[in-house]
Amino acid sequence: MSFPDKNLRSRNWFGRDGKDGFIYRSWMKKQGIPDEEFEGKPVIGICNTWSELTPCNSHFRELAQFVKQGVIQAGGFPLEFPVMSLGETLIKPTAMLYRNLASMDVEESIRANPLDGVVLLCGCDKTTPSLVMGACSVDLPTIVVSGGPMLTGRFRGKAISTSDVWRFTDQVRTGEMPGAEMKQAESGLCRSDGHCAVMGTASTMACMVESLGLTLPGNAAIPAPDAARKVLARHSGAQIVRMVQDDRRMSSILTREAFENAIMVNAAIGGSTNFVVHLLAIAGRIGVDLTLDDFDRFSAGVPLLANLQPSGQFFMEDFYYAGGLPAVIRELLPRMHASCITVNGKTIQENCSEAPCYEREVIAPLEEPVNPLSGIVVLKGNLCENGAVLKPSAASEKLMQHTGRAIVFEDIEDYKARIDDPSLPADENSVLVLKNVGPIGYPGMPEVGNMGLPPALLAKGVTDMVRISDGRMSGTGFGTVVLHVSPEAAAGGTLAIVEEGDLITLDVPARQLHLHLTDEEIALRKQNKVHRIDLHARGYVHMYQQHVEQAHLGADLDFLKGGSGSEVPRDSH
């Protein structure tokens, strides 16, 4: 494959004469790199989020080797580099707090180094959006390789995965499951490398990048341990070299139509509500005008086709065997923008029009869906002036139109202190309200919106209640949960002034979330409300709280919108 020197960005480093070229090449040669590697070959950066603190990405060292093989096979020069890795399972207070920081790391690492194209190795929830956001702001040829889901867990002869954590927890709280039994289940939950084995946020993100056109077809569902994952990594390494030759950049793939496609696909797979905040942030980086209302608009009428937990029955491993995301996209092609270009230079129609489905119980046809309800519902009303979201496929039909009195928790500590109190004045009609878990208030907008129910109600057989917060919910969670209320309580939203016993109406068909107070009563309460924001004194968290945007805008930092391109602003050599 021929690459004229003038077309390679890396030649600004390795193609120089004199002192500068001497320094750049000499220090690289100490790694055993011969002269010919610097001559006319595109330098491909492999952006790796491997970390022992990110168990979902623990196999990325090996996966990167297969990417390298593909790059070398196609005539490129691969160089692997690390960036901040966000492991949702371990990092505190929440990985979402650091998504924007990781994106800054990615952006500056790509721009500052002699790279012509980039492969993004993503797995756990926030690694995918943070890497894509950072790469968008540079806009080089870029391809994504996801780590893949883990194998389905097993416990006492039954298939289990992350969604069962919520069920087990409730069973322990009511005494239905002994704590020792839950301890035993730990060893059966995570049986292999990979991220959560359900359609949680990590799998949703893998489907998001595939539906956007940023991956090779089939990327999303291949289990992490499957040899096909390694083959895809190798093919992706070869493909990024061809993308550099064709100068196929992210901006040529991430069009407005591609974002609309991703929203439709997310509806059909029952994807995580976190999809909303991440896709909005990506759109802001690449310069596509996407709004919260678009998620409701383009989800409307798209039924649930993927019968996957937490909205359905099966697991990501089953999804792969059934045909994976291409089989879902094939069903949706008549509704999608089928001419959108993907990383392999083909349209999404060309990639998926012949995709087979091997198991209709897992991937249903459009005419006989798993559930006519799907997608992301965007709510408006005096309790969420700028919007809130709800996932109907994970909710209870009987609660989709519901009025109840509020049980109010001022923050997460208040919730933890009172939720198990037998004197908590809650019944099955109550609405649980959690404040100050938004981007500024927590800070970082944690996944606590699917609050556990009071044990007394669980013991009575109550399995779901309307829950409202300015936080997020794990994509593995479920329930009639209103999330991302904007403005958040800490920003002076109406949520801040909700009091115990206030009447609240959720009306999903009407897209309404209403607090039964007059405008005058709301204004008076706001006037008398003393806002309590725990502003951190220093460091990144201080900067985050001062610059983070609200959830309906994607919760990015205001000064990171858009990008600065691939030009290095100063050259000191």
Helices and strands as residue ranges (DSSP letters): G 5-7, H 11-14, H 18-29, G 35-38, E 43-48, G 55-57, H 60-73, E 77-82, G 95-98, H 99-112, E 117-122, H 127-136, E 142-146, E 153-155, E 158-160, H 163-173, H 179-189, H 201-212, H 227-246, H 250-253, H 256-269, H 274-286, H 292-299, H 316-322, H 324-332, H 348-352, E 377-381, E 384-390, G 392-394, G 397-399, E 401-409, H 412-418, E 431-434, H 455-459, E 466-469, E 481-486, G 489-491, G 494-497, E 503-507, E 512-515, H 519-528, H 539-547, G 551-553, G 558-560
